[in-house]
Amino acid sequence: MTTIVYYTAGAYGTFIEWLLTYLTDSTLNDDLPFQYKGNSHNFKGNFIPDKWDYAKVILKDNPDFARTHPEYHTIHKLLSMNYKIINVYWSNQSSFWIWNNRELKIGIDQMRPVEIYYIKKYRPAKHELLKKKNEEKFRHFLESQDTLKGYGVTDSADLVRWQMREILSYWDFKEYGPDFFSPAGPIEKSGVYNINLENLRDNFKETILSLIEQLGYTAIQKRADQLEEIHQSWLEKQSEAFKDQEITDFIDNTVQGTDFTISNLNFWEEAWIQQKLRERGYEIKCDGLENFPLSTLEMHKLIYDNSTDTERT
């Protein structure tokens, strides 16, 4: 019976399916599955779409492994059909790691022609949204005129980057992106096997071999011996794997006025930082500030005590 990797987009479901297949199926070639942005979409595998008629085509020959997203099929439904489930989860200490994966690695330019055709035909709204990134994606969600009050505009199209960032900084990230910023964690049910992404990142070989053993397979020894090299090749391409800690360090050093430089910041991360600084008692002199400085010494000059609304000199 097929084992289905159950994962949120950006959470390495394709890579995990590839690992499981590579370690148990000697007919699969030795090519690594990575594309230039670090996803594993060079591996086709067995992706189960939302429409069950198409899913049945994928599953009709009972492949050992397949993968799908929670929004497509519920665990209850899949378990009732006697499929095994690998639940991919992470802690809220890795939220931006997985969020950024989705934003950076899953786009029209990263999809195969057949995937583009399917989404464009059956999910046109998603097709249009996939074309948008960062603040332009957020602009897509700004429909309430109440949100625009205080910015001197009547249409979200007229908002500039710093204004949208400030608006987002007042939103609850756990409501806006619950799958990422309020992750569900492990699922304790018969037929469900859990894999934690932090463990995969930090204890790669042990984590994947343990999962294979739990599933009742024996890893091909020659390939198991290559896991350290595969881990290194994979990790080198994961630019966001430690981003959450970087962001925390940036916030701490900004407040303390100590020297730290972050590698980069995107729109979502800047809004998160603005929100977390506000929670710690600081606002940002953000009028006209299109991008945050990457140096905490420079960022420190831009914050002020929001209890007195007194700007720093």
N, C-alpha and C positions, 0 to 999 in steps of 0.2 A: 504494500500500500504506500502511496506517495506521502512524503513528508514535505509540508509546506512551510516555507520561511515567511513569517508574518511580520511585516515591518512598515514603518512610516517612511515615506519618500525621503531620501537622504541618510537613512540609517543602515546602509551597507547590506541590504538584502541580496542584491545581485552578487556582491563579493562573497557573502556567506554561502549562497547557493553554489558559486564557483568552487569555493574551498571544499565543500562537502563532496561535490562531484569529482574534483581533481584528486582528492585523497582516497576515493573509493572506486572510481571507474577508470581502468587502465586504457580505455579507448579514447579518452579525452586527451588532446595534445598538451604539450608542456608550455604553451604560450601563456604568458601572464595576461590578465584580462583588462589592464588599465588603459584608459584613454588619457589624453594629455592633462586633463583637469583632475585626474585622480579617481574618477569613478571607474566601475568595472563593466561598462556597457559594451566592451568588445566581446563579452560573453553573452550569447543569446539566452541560453538556459530555457526555462519553461515559465514564462510569466503568465499568470492567470488574470485576464481582464475582468471588468465588472459584469459584462453580459455573459450569463451562464451558458448560453449556446456556444459562445466562443471558448469559454472555459472548458467545456466538455471535450472540445477538439484537442486542447492541450493535454488533458488528463486521460484521454481514452486508452492510451497505451501504458498507463500506470508508470510514469517515470519515477525514479527513486526520489527526485527532489524537484520542487517547483517553488514559486514565490508569488505573493500577492500583498495588497495593501488593506488595512483595516476598513477603510471607507468603501471597499468593494465587496467584501464578504465578512460576515461575523465569525468569530471563533466558534460560537455555538453551532452555527450552520455547518462549518467544516468538520467539527468533531462529530456531529450527528451523522455525517457521511463516512465516518471512520478514517478520516485523514489524521495523521500526526501533525502537530503544529510546533514550529520553533518560534517562540515569541522573542523578538528583539527589543531590548529595553535599555535605558540609560537613566542616570540620575539628573536632577536639575542643576548639577555642577557641570553638565556638558550640553546645556541647551543650545548655546550658540554654535557649538561644534556641528550639531545635527541640522540646526536651522540654516546655517551658512552653506552646508553641503547642498541642501535643497535649492538655495538661491544661486549658488555658484555653479553647480554641476548638473542641474536638471533644467534644461532649456531646449528650445527648438534646435539649437546648433549641436546638441549632444544626443539627439534622437535619430534612430534609424528611420528611413523613409516610410516603412510600414507603420511605425508608431505614430508618426506625424499624420499619416492618412487616417488612421483610426481615430485619433483625438480630434482632428479637424472635422471629421464626418459625424462623430457621435457625441463629442463634448466640445462644441465650438467655443463656448464661454471660457473653458479651460485653455483652449488653444490660444485665444487672444491674451489671456492672463500670463501665459508662459512667455509671451514676447516682452513682458514688462519686468523691470528689475528695480530693486531698491525703492527710492522715493516715488518713482512712477507707478510701481505696483501699489504703494500705499495710497497714492492719489486716487487710484481706481476705487478705493473703499470709502473715500470722503464724499458722502452724498448729503449729509445733514447740513443745512445752512446754519444751524446753531453752532456747529463746530467752527465756522468761519468768522464768527463775531470777534471783533477786536483786531482783525488783521486787515481791515479796509478793503476786502474783496467780497464779491458775491458768488464767485465760482471757484471751485477747487483748482481749476486749470490756471488760475492767476496766482496761486500760492507759490512762493519760492521755497527753496530747500530748507532753510532754517526755520521757516514757519511750520512746515509739515513736520519737521523733527520735533519742534516744541509741542505740537498737537499730539503726536505719538507718545511723547514722554509722559503725558497724562493718562494714557490708556493703560489698561491692565493687560500685560503681555500674556498672562495665563488665560485670559478670555480670547484675546486676539489670535494666539497660537497655542492652544491648550495641549496639543500633541507634543509640542516641543518644550514649552516652558512650565508645563505641569504634567510631566510624563507619568504614564500609568504604572510602571514598574513591573515586577514579575507577576505571572499569573499561575496560581497554584490549582491546577486542574489535571485530572488524569488525561494523558495523551498530549499534554503541553510540556515542552522542554524550553527552558529559559536560557538566553544568552545575553550577558551584560556587555555593552560596548566598551566600557572602561576596562573591563577584564580582557576583552579582545585586544585592545590597544596596548595594555601594560603587561599582560601575561598571555601573549598570543598563542604560542604552541600548546601550552597546557589547556587553555580554554577551548580551542577547536578540537583537540584530540579527546578531551573529556566529553564534548558534545557527541562526537562520532561514536564513542563507546556507549554513551547512554542510549543512542539510537539503535544499537545492536550491530554496528558495522566494525570492521577492522580496517584501519588505515593501511594503505600501501606503504611499506616501510621506506622504500627508496624516496617516495615523495614526502613522507613525514620528515625525513632527514633534511629536506629542503626548506622547512618551515621558517627557520631563522632568517634565511635569505629572502624569502617571500615577505615576511614581516617587515624587514628593512626596506624592501622595494615599495611596499604599500605605504609605510609610514612616511617615507620621503615625499610622497605625493599628497599627503593629508595636511594641507596648509592650515586647516582650522582645528586640528586635533587638540590643541592646548589653548585655544583662543579664550575660553571662559576664564582661565586663570590669569591670562594676560589682561583681560578687561578688569578683573578684580584688582590686580596690581596697579593698573592705571588709575582706578578710582582712589585706592588707598594712598598712592603717592601724590595724587593731585591734592587731596585734602591736607596731607602732611607737608606739602611743598618740597618734597624730595625728588631726586632726579630719576626718571624712568622714561624710556621711549618705547612706545608700542609699534609693532610692525606696520599696522594699517588699521583704519576704522571705516566701517561702512555706515550707511544711513541708520540701520536698525540698531547697531551697537552704540552709536552716538546718542540716540534717543533713550536707550537703556541707561547709559551713563548719566545723562541729564536727569533721568528719573531717580536713580540711586543717589546721586548727589543731593537732590531735593529731599529725599528721605533722611539724609544725614545732616540736613540743615543748611544746604547751600543752593543758591541759584546761579545761573550762568549769564553773563552779559552777552546774550546771544543775538540781539538785534543786528542783522546783517552778517552774522557769523555763519558763512555757508558750510565750512568744514572745521572740525576741531583740530587744534594743533596736536601733533603726535607726541610732543614733549610735555611731561607733567609739570615741568617748571613754567612753561608757557601757559598751560591750562590753569595752573594755580592762580595766575594773574587775572583770570577771567571769572573766578567764582567769588561770591559774596554771601554773607550771612543772611539767610532769608527770614530770620526771626526779627531782625531790625530793618531789613530791606536796605542795609547800608552796603554800598559797593566798596570793594577793596581799592585802596589807592596804590 
